[in-house]
Amino acid sequence: MTPTLVRHHRYADSSAPVDAGTRARDWAEIQERMLAPLYEAVYERLEVGAGTRMLSLGCGSGLALLIAASRGARVTGVDTDRERLALARERLASDTGREAGPGPVEHRARLLDCVPAAAPDGEAPYNLLTAFQPIGCAAGDSEGLAPALASTVPLAVRGATVVLAGWGPPERCATAPVLRVAARLTESTRAPRSGSGWRPTLRDDLEEVAARAGLKPDGSGRVSCPFGYADVDSAVRGLLSTGLFDAAVRATDRTQVEKEVAEALHPHLRPDGTVWMPNVFRYLVCVT
């Protein structure tokens, strides 16, 4: 299982703007691995392997793809963030030590910035669709998911498996109070609501998305995904790389958001300087 405690990261200047490449690398190096237990639990349950042809929406910098490909699956990743996609290409091309199927990992993967019109030439349709980017902590964070899923279903075989992911109940997620900082800062300035503020997770969030996309639920599970960081600075960088604090940054400024997020992390600071926040994430298994 991929470790969730990551090494120290610092900005050169706290007041300097963060370019898209730095932000994407923060995601890849600090934050993305926090969900590795979720990916691994889903793949184990579904017995992902050489017979799997997976299409992943919101694939980020490719960690979920890499884990699936290392099990022998053929994978296609879709993400609108081109900086993250570039890092995913680097990751898949350089990871030669985790081959489990025929040929190098990168030969079993392709990366796109939009949903493909069809499965790769010469290959059967997809039999697994995933949307691992968790919903359920920001207002409106699931609005575009149902249409995206509906557009991918025609690319899959009849009865294909679809997996959706979401945050667990706030009382089971130590990170929830930290995420509330985004909503508070955004609302305090009376900035226009952008759908990025924190909101309580609702019990049927995933089921509602599945229903709108025309999918049939076929089981669910919960996975412990603790967020562990080497220090507060690394935690701030990782959390801001998620995009959940973007509206707060626009409403105030990045320095103010960093300061308040750091303060919200203090209850989770351990004597050795590391930050540890237990969380539970939920996944829903559906069929087309």
PyMOL commands that set and color helices and strands:
alter all, ss='L'
color gray80, all
select helices_A, chain A and resi 20-46+63-70+82-94+105-108+145-155+170-172+176-188+205-212+232-240+246-251+254-268
alter helices_A, ss='H'
color red, helices_A
select strands_A, chain A and resi 5-6+53-57+74-78+109-112+126-135+156-167+216-224+227-229+275-277+280-287
alter strands_A, ss='S'
color yellow, strands_A
deselect
rebuild
show_as cartoon
